[in-house]
Amino acid sequence: MSIKSTPDINIIGGGLAGSEAAYQAAERGLSVHLYEMRPRVSTGAHVTAQLAELVCSNSLGSNDTYKAAGLLKEELRMMGSMLLTCAEKSAIPAGSALAVDRDVFAGLVTEILSNHPRIKIIREEVTHIPDGLTIIASGPLTSPALSVSLREWTGYNNLFFFDAIAPVVTKESINMDIAYRASRYRKGEMDEGDYINCPLSKAEYNQFVLALKDAQRIELKEFEHDLENGVDAGKARYFEGCLPIEVMANRGPDVLAFGPLRPVGLRDPRKETVPYAVVQLRQDNLAGTLYNLVGFQTNLTFAEQQRVLRLVPGLENAEFQRFGQMHRNTFIFSPGLLEPTMQSRGRRNLFFAGQITGVEGYMGNIASGLVAAINAVLYQQGGNLLEFPRTTMIGALCFYVTHASPDDFQPMKANFGLLPELDEKDLRMIRDKKNRKFAYATRSLQVLGEFLRKQHGITAHSHYHTQL
């Protein structure tokens, strides 16, 4: 299709990064055309036409500032993130994590962007990189046509990995005579706990692992093996932070027990013992009628998911509202293409944001959309673009995806390992790991605060934001 040339900026993709970018650009005075191909063109993973639909987990990670996801949230609060405000307005119980009702969250975002006077939402597929000021935030499920256009423009074969989605079951089908409520270490609990836990004995765990290893998987489509020529043809590459449970089971008999099924801090209150392994379920909607299996991304056939997952005590009669599935994630070679400002090195009026850049995790995607929008506006106004300090989580994440080693570039979530080390004196004085993270977080927030104070108009505050 041909892109209309009337807006100040085109934003391609209505996911987390594109939605945040559209809002931030509009709040800074730009007229925005936001292109989203759904529902005209399906991705195979989305199920609605809503903007900012959460495809995988409904958790946006920890709220604790001594954890990377929590620190990133606090930085985004300081910068006036609209999507974070929507997430907090649609929050559901999840211990110390921020989890949301998917439909309520996406509905809030869609309503705000649809009613913004400077944003026009266009439900069409973009097949070529448009002229003019543009942010490409088409996400990991970028359409094949746009992927080809990106490949031709960048000169690189698109990189990719495979990601998976966890199943969702109805609460009423969970056997609470076996399952019990508890949050890990009883943290952030209301009443008994925010999570439902299904305990497994050693024998039950071993039976479950064997069933996983023998279960039939959905065969990957031929185009998913090698959509772009020459990239590990025929070899599935997984994102290590979101491995399918059957892949973990095949890596060793105890991998799941030390991973998503780890029982530490989840004592069964009726037996006053800690089970050998635990399957956790997290509330998925405000009504509390749906629960997702935490860390249970899978590519098993739907029939096998029913058979194998019903081996878990407490899930023997589980009713599946959504089955797990695997999808292909596409990302560009950002170290060779982008600046930490999210600006393209080859075309100055072209910016990228979201998972297509190699930023992983919901909050990281939102952050990259915010950075891209701020800098796109500054470019349009003829100002100097902003590179956020590397001692902030936002700056460190943007720096990583644009400076990672070409030999092992992989998508990256926010983590403290991205931040420059503390001063040697501070490292000697702070030996406790948790206190060190507090020190990193304190430094990050102080640096970001000083950075923001030196900028004028960097944080968007409007009646659209305050009315949420």
Secondary structure as the mmCIF struct_conf table of DSSP 4:
data_model
#
loop_
_struct_conf.conf_type_id
_struct_conf.id
_struct_conf.beg_label_comp_id
_struct_conf.beg_label_asym_id
_struct_conf.beg_label_seq_id
_struct_conf.end_label_comp_id
_struct_conf.end_label_asym_id
_struct_conf.end_label_seq_id
HELX_LH_PP_P HELX_LH_PP_P1 SER A 2 LYS A 4
BEND BEND1 SER A 5 SER A 5
BEND BEND2 PRO A 7 ASP A 8
STRN STRN1 ILE A 9 ILE A 12
BEND BEND3 GLY A 15 GLY A 15
HELX_RH_AL_P HELX_RH_AL_P1 LEU A 16 GLU A 27
TURN_TY1_P TURN_TY1_P1 ARG A 28 GLY A 29
STRN STRN2 VAL A 32 TYR A 35
TURN_TY1_P TURN_TY1_P2 ARG A 38 ARG A 40
BEND BEND4 VAL A 41 VAL A 41
BEND BEND5 GLY A 44 ALA A 45
BEND BEND6 THR A 48 ALA A 49
TURN_TY1_P TURN_TY1_P3 LEU A 51 ALA A 52
BEND BEND7 CYS A 56 CYS A 56
BEND BEND8 ASN A 58 ASN A 58
STRN STRN3 SER A 59 SER A 62
TURN_TY1_P TURN_TY1_P4 THR A 65 TYR A 66
BEND BEND9 LYS A 67 LYS A 67
HELX_RH_AL_P HELX_RH_AL_P2 ALA A 68 MET A 78
TURN_TY1_P TURN_TY1_P5 MET A 79 GLY A 80
HELX_RH_AL_P HELX_RH_AL_P3 MET A 82 LYS A 89
TURN_TY1_P TURN_TY1_P6 SER A 90 SER A 90
STRN STRN4 ALA A 91 ILE A 92
TURN_TY1_P TURN_TY1_P7 GLY A 95 SER A 96
STRN STRN5 ALA A 97 VAL A 100
HELX_RH_AL_P HELX_RH_AL_P4 ARG A 102 ASN A 115
TURN_TY1_P TURN_TY1_P8 PRO A 117 ARG A 118
STRN STRN6 ILE A 119 ILE A 122
BEND BEND10 HIS A 128 HIS A 128
HELX_LH_PP_P HELX_LH_PP_P2 ILE A 129 PRO A 130
BEND BEND11 ASP A 131 LEU A 133
STRN STRN7 THR A 134 ILE A 136
TURN_TY1_P TURN_TY1_P9 PRO A 140 LEU A 141
HELX_RH_AL_P HELX_RH_AL_P5 PRO A 144 THR A 154
BEND BEND12 GLY A 155 TYR A 156
HELX_LH_PP_P HELX_LH_PP_P3 ASN A 157 ASN A 158
STRN STRN8 LEU A 159 ILE A 165
STRN STRN9 VAL A 168 THR A 170
HELX_RH_3T_P HELX_RH_3T_P1 LYS A 171 SER A 173
BEND BEND13 ILE A 174 ILE A 174
TURN_TY1_P TURN_TY1_P10 MET A 176 ILE A 178
STRN STRN10 TYR A 180 ARG A 181
HELX_RH_3T_P HELX_RH_3T_P2 ARG A 184 ARG A 186
TURN_TY1_P TURN_TY1_P11 LYS A 187 GLY A 188
BEND BEND14 MET A 190 MET A 190
TURN_TY1_P TURN_TY1_P12 ASP A 191 GLU A 192
BEND BEND15 ASP A 194 ASP A 194
STRN STRN11 TYR A 195 LEU A 200
HELX_RH_AL_P HELX_RH_AL_P6 LYS A 202 ASP A 214
BEND BEND16 ALA A 215 ALA A 215
HELX_LH_PP_P HELX_LH_PP_P4 GLN A 216 GLN A 216
STRN STRN12 ARG A 217 ARG A 217
HELX_LH_PP_P HELX_LH_PP_P5 ILE A 218 LYS A 221
HELX_RH_AL_P HELX_RH_AL_P7 GLU A 222 HIS A 225
BEND BEND17 LEU A 227 GLU A 228
TURN_TY1_P TURN_TY1_P13 ASN A 229 GLY A 230
BEND BEND18 VAL A 231 ASP A 232
TURN_TY1_P TURN_TY1_P14 ALA A 233 GLY A 234
STRN STRN13 TYR A 238 TYR A 238
HELX_RH_3T_P HELX_RH_3T_P3 GLU A 240 CYS A 242
HELX_RH_AL_P HELX_RH_AL_P8 ILE A 245 ARG A 251
TURN_TY1_P TURN_TY1_P15 PRO A 253 LEU A 261
TURN_TY1_P TURN_TY1_P16 VAL A 264 GLY A 265
STRN STRN14 ASP A 268 ASP A 268
TURN_TY1_P TURN_TY1_P17 PRO A 269 GLU A 272
STRN STRN15 THR A 273 THR A 273
BEND BEND19 TYR A 276 TYR A 276
STRN STRN16 ALA A 277 GLN A 283
BEND BEND20 ASN A 285 ASN A 285
TURN_TY1_P TURN_TY1_P18 LEU A 286 ALA A 287
BEND BEND21 GLY A 288 GLY A 288
STRN STRN17 LEU A 290 LEU A 293
TURN_TY1_P TURN_TY1_P19 VAL A 294 GLY A 295
STRN STRN18 THR A 298 THR A 298
STRN STRN19 LEU A 300 LEU A 300
HELX_RH_AL_P HELX_RH_AL_P9 PHE A 302 LEU A 309
TURN_TY1_P TURN_TY1_P20 ARG A 310 LEU A 311
BEND BEND22 VAL A 312 VAL A 312
TURN_TY1_P TURN_TY1_P21 PRO A 313 GLY A 314
TURN_TY1_P TURN_TY1_P22 GLU A 316 ASN A 317
STRN STRN20 PHE A 320 ARG A 322
STRN STRN21 GLN A 325 PHE A 331
HELX_RH_AL_P HELX_RH_AL_P10 SER A 334 LEU A 337
STRN STRN22 LEU A 338 LEU A 338
TURN_TY1_P TURN_TY1_P23 PRO A 340 THR A 341
BEND BEND23 MET A 342 MET A 342
STRN STRN23 GLN A 343 SER A 344
BEND BEND24 ARG A 345 GLY A 346
TURN_TY1_P TURN_TY1_P24 ARG A 348 ASN A 349
STRN STRN24 LEU A 350 PHE A 352
BEND BEND25 GLY A 354 GLY A 354
HELX_RH_3T_P HELX_RH_3T_P4 GLN A 355 THR A 357
TURN_TY1_P TURN_TY1_P25 GLY A 358 GLY A 358
STRN STRN25 VAL A 359 VAL A 359
BEND BEND26 GLY A 361 GLY A 361
HELX_RH_AL_P HELX_RH_AL_P11 TYR A 362 GLN A 381
TURN_TY1_P TURN_TY1_P26 GLY A 382 GLY A 382
TURN_TY1_P TURN_TY1_P27 ARG A 390 THR A 391
BEND BEND27 THR A 392 THR A 392
HELX_RH_AL_P HELX_RH_AL_P12 MET A 393 HIS A 403
BEND BEND28 ALA A 404 ALA A 404
TURN_TY1_P TURN_TY1_P28 PRO A 406 ASP A 407
BEND BEND29 ASP A 408 ASP A 408
STRN STRN26 MET A 412 MET A 412
HELX_RH_3T_P HELX_RH_3T_P5 PHE A 416 LEU A 418
BEND BEND30 LEU A 419 LEU A 419
HELX_LH_PP_P HELX_LH_PP_P6 PRO A 420 ASP A 423
HELX_RH_AL_P HELX_RH_AL_P13 GLU A 424 MET A 429
BEND BEND31 ASP A 432 ASP A 432
HELX_RH_AL_P HELX_RH_AL_P14 LYS A 433 LYS A 454
BEND BEND32 GLN A 455 GLY A 457
BEND BEND33 THR A 459 THR A 459
HELX_RH_AL_P HELX_RH_AL_P15 HIS A 463 THR A 466
TURN_TY1_P TURN_TY1_P29 GLN A 467 GLN A 467
#
